[in-house]
């Protein structure tokens, strides 16, 4: 069972995301954001289905402003998928779990 998201910082981004062995989804969020308060439970509801194939991580945009800027994240929530050190897909805004499930499956099939 997925315990929680990996918390990503400037310091651990390379080790946990760009050098990860499998596809990594990084959720950029902000505490207290209504949009993020909607998105996080939608993502958590389906994480268990994908935990063997996708690593789930998150970045607090207020605490990691440099990383957020470096990756050109200009909206929250934003989900960025990485594979083999490269960004492969990006979702901006809220996406509900059925559509999110289709997007995750599509990312995995694009391997």
HUKA-V383156 format. One record per backbone hydrogen bond with DSSP energy under -0.5 kcal/mol. CO is the residue of the C=O (numbers start at 1). NH is the residue of the N-H. If there is no record, write none. Layout:
BEGIN
<<CO;NH> <CO;NH>>
END
This chain:
BEGIN
<<6;8> <6;58> <9;13> <12;16> <13;17> <13;18> <14;19> <17;20> <23;55> <24;26> <24;82> <25;27> <25;57> <26;28> <26;80> <27;29> <27;59> <28;77> <28;78> <29;61> <30;33> <33;37> <34;38> <35;39> <36;40> <38;42> <39;43> <40;44> <41;45> <42;46> <43;46> <43;47> <44;48> <46;49> <46;50> <47;50> <47;51> <50;53> <50;54> <53;23> <55;25> <55;57> <56;6> <57;27> <58;8> <59;29> <59;61> <60;64> <64;68> <65;69> <66;70> <67;71> <68;73> <69;72> <72;74> <77;93> <78;28> <79;91> <80;26> <81;88> <81;89> <82;24> <83;86> <86;83> <89;81> <91;79> <96;100> <97;101> <98;102> <99;103> <100;104> <101;105> <102;106> <103;107> <104;108> <105;109> <106;110> <108;111>>
END
